[in-house]
Structure formats: structure tokens, C-alpha cells
Amino acid sequence: MLVMKDGALTCRRCGFVRENNDSESVVSVERRTKKTITVLEGVVDAGLPTTHARCEECGNNTAYWWLRQLRSADESETRFFRCTKCGRTWREYD
């Protein structure tokens, strides 16, 4: 795909440059998406399992935990923890 750079059409991969002729039409398409990942929506802590994990905020030793696949499929899942006392949420990676 050629992109407009300094008044010429340029290939980002190989560096090919083609001068832009005013008689030709140039199509410009922009696609920008905002990717939002919901970690845990609302307060649904009642159904989550608990484990021994120390909260650095309040010192509590019990936290809810859950797993989410945030990176590519060949990488491990991310573990999330939420303190049962103060509600602080943090994550751990493998």
C-alpha cells in the first residue's frame, strides 16, 4: 500500500516512490480502533475463588483471583488479584 509522504506516494516496506499526478485520484482510508479490554466489570466478587496473596495497600492476606488471556495465544495468561478487604486490584505475569 502506498502512503502520501512529502507530496509523493511511498511504499513503507520497500521505499518505492511514485510522484502524485493531479489528474489521478488518491483514495485515503483511515482505520483507527480503540481496543478496550474489560478486566472485571462491576462487583461480582461473590463468585470468585480466593487465595493467599498479600495486598501491599492494606496488608490483607486474602484476595480474589481470576485469569485473562490478554496477550497472544502462545503466551501465558495474566493472573489478576483483588483484595477482599480494600478492593485494590493488581496483576501478575508468568
C-alpha positions in Angstrom: 0.0 0.0 0.0 1.3 3.4 -0.9 1.0 6.3 1.6 1.3 10.0 0.9 4.6 11.4 2.1 6.1 14.8 1.1 3.7 15.0 -1.9 4.6 11.6 -3.3 3.2 8.1 -2.9 5.7 6.0 -1.0 5.7 2.3 0.0 6.5 1.8 3.7 8.1 -1.6 3.1 10.4 -1.2 0.1 10.7 2.6 -0.2 9.3 2.7 -3.7 8.3 6.3 -4.6 5.7 7.4 -7.2 5.1 11.0 -7.9 1.5 12.1 -7.4 -0.2 13.3 -10.6 -3.0 15.7 -10.0 -5.1 14.1 -12.8 -5.2 10.8 -10.8 -7.4 10.4 -7.8 -6.0 9.3 -4.5 -8.1 7.3 -2.0 -7.4 7.9 1.6 -8.7 5.5 4.2 -8.0 5.7 7.9 -8.9 2.9 10.3 -8.3 3.5 13.9 -9.9 1.4 16.6 -9.7 1.8 20.3 -9.3 -1.7 21.8 -10.9 -1.9 25.3 -10.3 -4.9 27.4 -12.7 -5.3 30.3 -10.8 -6.9 33.2 -13.7 -7.3 35.6 -16.9 -5.4 35.3 -18.9 -4.3 38.3 -18.7 -6.0 41.7 -19.0 -9.7 41.0 -16.5 -10.8 43.7 -19.0 -13.2 45.4 -18.4 -16.0 42.8 -14.6 -15.7 42.5 -12.2 -18.0 44.3 -9.8 -16.7 46.9 -6.2 -17.3 47.6 -3.4 -16.3 49.9 -1.9 -13.1 48.4 -0.7 -10.1 50.3 -2.2 -6.7 49.4 0.5 -4.0 49.5 -2.0 -1.3 50.2 -3.7 -2.6 53.4 -1.7 -5.7 54.3 -4.6 -8.1 54.0 -3.5 -11.7 53.1 -6.7 -12.9 51.2 -7.6 -11.9 47.6 -10.0 -13.0 44.9 -8.3 -14.2 41.7 -9.1 -14.8 38.0 -7.2 -15.3 34.8 -7.4 -13.4 31.4 -5.7 -14.1 28.1 -4.5 -10.5 27.3 -1.5 -11.2 25.1 -1.2 -13.6 22.1 -2.4 -17.1 22.4 1.1 -18.6 22.7 1.9 -16.6 25.8 0.6 -17.4 29.3 -2.5 -15.9 30.9 -2.3 -13.0 33.2 -3.4 -13.5 36.8 -5.5 -10.8 38.4 -6.0 -10.3 42.2 -8.5 -8.2 44.1 -8.1 -7.6 47.8 -11.1 -8.9 49.8 -10.7 -6.0 52.3 -9.9 -2.8 50.4 -10.7 -3.8 46.8 -7.3 -3.0 45.3 -6.7 -4.9 42.0 -3.2 -5.9 40.7 -1.8 -8.4 38.2 1.0 -10.9 38.0 2.7 -12.3 34.9 4.5 -15.6 34.4 
